[in-house]
Amino acid sequence: MLCCSSCYGRKCRCRTSRHSPKTRHAKTPAGPRPLNDYTKEQVLNVQDFGAKADGKSDNFQAFKKAWDKACASLVSTKILVPKDKTYYVKHINFTGPCRSSISMEIQGTVRSFPEMYDIPRRLWIMFEDVRNMDVFGGGTIDGNGEVWWANSCKIKKTKPCQSQSAPTALTFKNCTNLRVSNLKLVNAQQMQVNFQDCNDVEASKLLVVAPAESPNTDGIHITRTTNINVLDSEIRTGDDCVSIVNGSRNVEVRNIVCGPGHGISIGSLGEDNSEHYVSDISVKGVKMTGTTNGVRIKTWQEYCK
């Protein structure tokens, strides 16, 4: 187990321990609260808003209409992506704040189109400014990233690295009281899942998969996020299984199967002589197989002590 009490760009204070420290591990989030009482909530099926599982339609408008209705509802509402169907989406931003708690049950598959195209902010699917949300369902989020990997400067050495940068597959930004569970996330264009500026998060029972040679496909990326638990998941990627960067605190990573990939990483921290920090990081019960690293702290400066 690794426990890091605080880590800065130039100076890190970390320690290893055989025992879980009682005061240094990520606290159990105040939420996510128990899953909504689905017997009392409104259910909106994306098909009722025009979604077509025909392998060619962009379902942005149908998903957005379902979201807008759910977000405006005064009662708890669930958006359903039905089982045994695949819906293509070019990109979508699910934006709050919403008037009541909201959930999305993905039973089927949400898939990106298999070609390179302009994606605003380089974010394929984003949930932003939402409180009290569950995303779950046993289905699949498929970034369809093969064409993006083939055109990466890490694969195509003559290609400029800033040219047509690949998007992050699934982003949660400025979300509070969030639960993400029981999903399969595969073949992201770049990062698989990004928690950014979030608070009180539980991510559990996730299967996150991309080929070992796929560039920059971090499994779960955590930035400026507090009180987050990453639990009981399997992550196989071409980069870090879990990466924890600047501004994150009270992070617990537990019971994870990692590999292939680059292991569990804190950082990189301190780029361009800046002061970056993370604190109260606990990593325990992680099984790594075929990874290039174990648990590591990465800094840009001269040393970490």
Secondary structure by P-SEA (a helix, b strand, c coil): ccccccccccbbbbbcccccccccccccccccccccccccbbbbbcccccccccccccaaaaaaaaaaaaaacccbbbbbbcccbbbbbcccccccccccbbbbbccbbbbccccccccccccccccccccbbbbbcccccccccaaaaaaccccccccccccccccccbbbccccbbbbcbbbbccccccccccccccbbbbcbbbbbbcccccccccbbbcccccccccccccccccccbbbcccccbbbbccccccccccccccccccccccccccbbbbccccccccccccbbbbcccccc
